[in-house]
């Protein structure tokens, strides 16, 4: 079962796991700028995650 949306790279998944984020909903507890600073997290993956959050009516922490 794929947890992350298609388009999120393996390095980005490893970056998320390194800070304890394993679900889309947990992304609401972290700021976008913090994600951008993670090694392996690129702009494409952040865009995909932002879109997936938006589809669920969610967003990154302000």
C-alpha positions in Angstrom: 0.0 0.0 0.0 1.4 3.4 -1.0 1.1 6.0 1.8 2.4 9.0 -0.1 0.9 10.4 -3.4 2.5 9.5 -6.7 5.3 12.0 -7.4 6.8 12.1 -3.9 10.4 10.9 -4.3 12.1 8.2 -2.3 14.6 10.7 -0.8 11.6 12.9 0.2 9.9 9.9 1.9 13.1 9.2 3.8 13.3 12.8 4.8 9.8 12.7 6.1 10.4 9.5 8.0 13.6 11.0 9.6 11.5 13.6 11.4 8.7 11.1 12.3 6.2 12.0 9.7 4.5 8.9 8.3 1.1 10.2 7.2 -0.3 13.0 5.1 -2.2 14.3 8.1 0.9 14.7 10.1 2.2 17.3 7.6 -0.3 19.7 9.2 2.1 19.8 12.2 5.1 21.1 10.3 5.8 24.3 8.4 6.6 24.3 4.7 9.9 26.1 5.3 11.0 23.3 7.7 10.2 20.7 5.0 12.2 22.6 2.5 15.2 22.5 4.8 15.2 18.7 5.0 17.9 16.8 3.0 16.1 15.0 0.2 13.0 17.1 0.1 12.7 18.9 -3.3 10.3 21.4 -4.7 8.5 18.8 -6.8 7.7 16.6 -3.8 6.6 19.6 -1.7 4.3 20.6 -4.5 2.8 17.1 -4.7 2.3 17.1 -0.9 0.8 20.5 -0.9 -1.7 19.5 -3.6 -2.6 16.3 -1.7 -3.2 18.3 1.5 -5.4 20.8 -0.4 -7.5 17.9 -1.8 -8.3 16.9 1.8 -8.9 20.5 2.9 -5.6 20.5 4.9 -2.5 22.6 4.8 1.0 22.8 6.2 1.3 24.5 9.6 1.3 28.3 9.4 
